[in-house]
């Protein structure tokens, strides 16, 4: 005696697939979204992603301020910087030290932001720099 046969198993499988497909499409798209518009996939880039130049400027600004107070450790890799970013950091810190000596701390702080932004924009003006992972 058989316990169901191929028709019954096929029908059960079909119902299970139908239920899975139905449930997968039942998510709430969230407030303010148009349900008729396709949603971005998990692999699509975020429209609010930080540009490489802006990220570079933030990193340089952070480490430049810490360098001026003597609160750094390790090498450029432990800071999360590439060799090229470390070169920018050295230029910014040297200029900030000079500015701090001739003016004041606030002037040096403004110089850090300005020079880090300028040098990082220059470095990333054509996208990612080439030269391997340490560039």
N, C-alpha and C positions, 0 to 999 in steps of 0.2 A: 504494500500500500504506500502511495506517495503522500507527501505532506503539503502539497500546494501546486506543484507544477510550474512550468515556465511562464505561463500567462499571469499567474498571481504574483510571482516574483518580479516580473517586468512592470506590472501595475504599481507595486509597492515602491520600486525604484523610481518610477516616473513621478509618483506623488512626493517622494522625498526630495527629488530634484526641483520640482515645482515649488515646494515649500521653501527650500533654500534660496532659490532665485527671488521669490517674493519677499522674503525677510531681508535679503541683502539690499533691496531697493527701497526700504521703508525708513531710512534715517531722516531725521529732521534736518533740513539744510541750514537751519539757524535763522536768527532774526535778521531782517533786511536783505535776505538773499532771494533771488528769483529762482523758483524751482524749475523753470523751463530752461535756465542756462546751465550748461555743463559745469560741473565742479572740477576744480584743479585736482590733479592726481597728487599723491604723496611725493612723487619724484619731481614735480615741477618746482622751479626756483621761486623763492619767496620774493614778492615785490618789495619787501622792506629789508632785504638783505643788505648788510653793510658792505660798501665798496672796498676793494683792496687798499686804495689810497687812504680812505677814511680810517680803516682799521689800523693801517700802518701809522698814521698820525696819532691815533689814540695810544698805541703801544709806545711810540717814541716819546710822546708827552709824559706818559706815566713813568717810564724808566728814566727820562731826563730829570724829572723832579726828584725822583729817588736818588739819582746819582749826585745831584747838587747837595743833598743833605747827607751824603755818605751812607745811605741806607740801601746798598746793593750787595749782591753776593754772586758768586759763580761767574760763568762766562755768558756770552750772548745766547747760546743754545738753552741754558737754564732760564733765560729771560723769555724764551719763546720767539727769538728774533732770528732772521736769516742773516747771513754775512752782510748782504747789502743794506739791510735795515740797521745793522749794528754800525755800519759806516755813517749812516744818517744820524744815528744817536750820538756818535762821537762828535760830529760837526755841530749838532744842536747844543750839546752840553758845553763844548768849548765856547761857542758864541754866548750862551747863557751865563757862563762864568764871567766873561768879559763884561757883559751887560750888567750883571749884579755888582761887579766891582766899580763900574763907572756910574751907575744909576742907583737902582734899588731892587729889592726882591720882586716887586710887582712888575717892574719893567722886564726883568728876566723871565718872569712867568708868561707875560704876553709874547716875548720873543720866542719862547719854547713853542707855544701854540702856532705862531705864524711860520717859523722856520720848519717845524715838523710837517705842517700842512703843505708848504711849498715844495719841500724836498720829496715828500711822499707822492704828491701829485705828479711831479716830474718823473719819479721812478716808475709809476704805474700808468703813465699817460697813454701807452699803447696796450694796455691790458697787463697781464702777468709778465714780469720780467723773465727773460730766459737765462739760462746758466745753471740749470739743474736745481736740485732741492735746496741747495745752500745759497743760491743767488739772491 
